[in-house]
Amino acid sequence: MKIGDYEIHPVQTGLFKLDGGAMFGVVPKNLWQKTNPADEQNRIDMCTRALLLDNGKRKILVDTGIGYKLSEKVNKIYDVDFSNYTLENSLSELGLKKSDITDVILTHLHFDHAGGNTEYNENKEPVPAFPNAVYYVQKKHYEWAMNPTERDRASFFPENYKPLENAGVLNFTEGEHKFDDHITLLPVNGHTNHMQLVKISDDENTLLYLADLIPTAGHIQAPYIMGYDLFPLTTLEEKHKFLTDITENDITIFFEHDPYNMSGKIGKNERGYFLKEKIDFK
């Protein structure tokens, strides 16, 4: 896919699983398991799909996946799986290395989105994983991540982002931000404080990277909201706002966590919103 002067590529960084009940909140299992079947531990399949934007000068990565710093115990809880996909292999398929990345846009700092920001050096110290990149995150979200609540503390690991600030490679965005002529960052506050969606557009096409506003195709219907969301009623308002824009303006959406559906178009009928077209691109 090409939008403006950017060639756009999915970057699959790995697979993992999360509890289906937590992923769908108050929605009964007999409804959500139709699109997201659970294993014997009630976990559903998930992926961590990043996005690469390449215009020849800048090579921008959106989110970085789980990374490799989690303990064996935590990896087992989430069934983290790199046997089929890794960030490095996916970049290599595009002829790239980590050192080629110039910018990293972070939707938010939960471990499954920002774990690949840093890696351990020979002294077992976390350092930036993309040595030539500048990282971007909403300032208010960074402040939240440095002082999370008891409810969401388990989602934040400071070793994924504090070293970026220490190294002087972390830039802060504030509110809706025009990153360049084709990229706009849009803050939303239901899932966590000041997560940012990434909108790539030109005169003909628009792609919206949904992050955890709509993590899988199973979450397209407005009331299908994660139990992880800090402010579910805010999520509901935000979903209605963006789903209206998506359907009225024929926007292509991109799923970060859906291992079965990468991208597509959303339609609306008397029963609500639905995935009307699946799109796969390299």
Backbone hydrogen bonds, N-H to C=O, Kabsch-Sander energy under -0.5 kcal/mol:
donor,donor_aa,acceptor,acceptor_aa,energy
3,I,6,Y,-2.2
6,Y,3,I,-2.4
7,E,5,D,-0.5
7,E,54,D,-2.9
8,I,1,M,-3.2
9,H,52,L,-2.5
11,V,50,A,-2.5
13,T,48,T,-2.1
15,L,81,D,-2.4
16,F,46,M,-2.1
17,K,78,Y,-2.8
18,L,44,I,-1.4
20,G,42,N,-3.6
23,M,19,D,-1.9
24,F,20,G,-1.3
25,G,21,G,-1.1
27,V,24,F,-2.2
31,L,28,P,-1.7
32,W,28,P,-1.9
33,Q,29,K,-2.5
34,K,31,L,-1.1
35,T,32,W,-1.1
36,N,32,W,-2.1
39,D,43,R,-2.4
42,N,39,D,-2.1
44,I,18,L,-3.2
45,D,37,P,-0.6
46,M,16,F,-2.5
47,C,257,H,-1.3
48,T,14,G,-2.0
49,R,47,C,-0.5
49,R,256,E,-2.9
50,A,11,V,-2.9
50,A,48,T,-0.8
51,L,62,V,-1.2
52,L,9,H,-3.2
53,L,60,I,-2.9
54,D,7,E,-2.5
55,N,58,R,-2.0
60,I,53,L,-3.1
60,I,58,R,-0.5
61,L,103,D,-2.8
62,V,51,L,-2.8
63,D,61,L,-0.7
63,D,105,I,-2.3
64,T,113,H,-2.7
65,G,113,H,-0.6
75,N,71,S,-2.6
76,K,72,E,-1.9
77,I,73,K,-1.9
78,Y,74,V,-2.0
79,D,76,K,-0.7
80,V,75,N,-2.3
81,D,15,L,-3.0
87,L,13,T,-0.6
90,S,86,T,-2.2
91,L,87,L,-2.3
92,S,88,E,-2.5
93,E,89,N,-2.0
94,L,90,S,-0.5
94,L,91,L,-1.2
95,G,92,S,-2.0
96,L,91,L,-2.5
100,D,97,K,-1.7
101,I,98,K,-1.3
102,T,59,K,-2.0
103,D,59,K,-1.5
104,V,134,V,-2.6
105,I,61,L,-2.5
106,L,104,V,-0.6
106,L,136,Y,-2.8
107,T,105,I,-0.6
111,F,155,S,-2.3
113,H,110,H,-2.3
114,A,110,H,-1.9
115,G,65,G,-1.2
115,G,111,F,-1.4
116,G,65,G,-1.5
117,N,114,A,-1.8
118,T,115,G,-0.7
119,E,127,V,-2.5
121,N,125,E,-2.3
124,K,121,N,-2.2
127,V,119,E,-2.8
129,A,117,N,-3.2
130,F,117,N,-0.5
133,A,130,F,-2.0
134,V,102,T,-1.8
135,Y,169,V,-3.3
136,Y,104,V,-2.5
137,V,171,N,-1.8
139,K,173,T,-3.0
142,Y,138,Q,-2.3
143,E,139,K,-2.2
144,W,140,K,-1.7
145,A,141,H,-2.9
146,M,142,Y,-1.8
147,N,143,E,-0.7
147,N,144,W,-1.1
153,R,149,T,-1.2
155,S,152,D,-1.7
156,F,153,R,-1.4
157,F,109,L,-0.5
160,N,157,F,-2.8
161,Y,158,P,-1.6
162,K,158,P,-3.0
164,L,161,Y,-0.8
165,E,161,Y,-1.3
166,N,162,K,-2.4
167,A,163,P,-1.8
168,G,165,E,-1.1
169,V,164,L,-2.3
170,L,164,L,-0.6
171,N,135,Y,-3.5
171,N,169,V,-0.6
173,T,137,V,-2.2
177,H,185,L,-2.3
179,F,177,H,-1.1
179,F,183,I,-1.4
180,D,183,I,-1.6
184,T,199,K,-2.6
185,L,177,H,-3.1
186,L,197,L,-2.4
188,V,195,M,-2.9
195,M,188,V,-1.8
195,M,192,T,-1.0
196,Q,107,T,-2.3
197,L,186,L,-3.1
198,V,209,Y,-1.4
199,K,184,T,-2.9
199,K,197,L,-0.5
200,I,198,V,-0.5
200,I,207,L,-2.9
201,S,182,H,-2.3
202,D,205,N,-2.2
207,L,200,I,-2.9
208,L,252,T,-2.6
209,Y,198,V,-3.1
209,Y,207,L,-0.5
210,L,208,L,-0.8
210,L,254,F,-1.8
213,L,210,L,-2.4
219,H,216,T,-1.9
220,I,217,A,-1.5
224,Y,221,Q,-1.9
225,I,223,P,-1.6
227,G,22,A,-3.1
228,Y,22,A,-0.8
229,D,226,M,-1.1
230,L,191,H,-1.6
231,F,190,G,-2.8
234,T,231,F,-0.6
235,T,231,F,-2.0
236,L,232,P,-2.4
237,E,233,L,-1.9
238,E,234,T,-2.6
239,K,235,T,-3.0
240,H,236,L,-2.1
241,K,237,E,-2.2
242,F,238,E,-2.7
243,L,239,K,-3.1
244,T,240,H,-1.9
245,D,241,K,-1.7
246,I,242,F,-3.1
247,T,243,L,-2.4
248,E,244,T,-2.4
249,N,245,D,-1.9
250,D,247,T,-0.6
251,I,246,I,-2.1
252,T,206,T,-2.4
253,I,264,G,-2.8
254,F,208,L,-2.1
255,F,262,M,-2.7
257,H,215,P,-1.6
263,S,279,I,-0.7
264,G,253,I,-2.0
265,K,277,E,-2.2
267,G,274,F,-3.0
269,N,272,G,-2.5
272,G,269,N,-1.6
274,F,267,G,-2.2
276,K,265,K,-1.6
276,K,274,F,-0.9
277,E,265,K,-1.5
279,I,263,S,-3.1
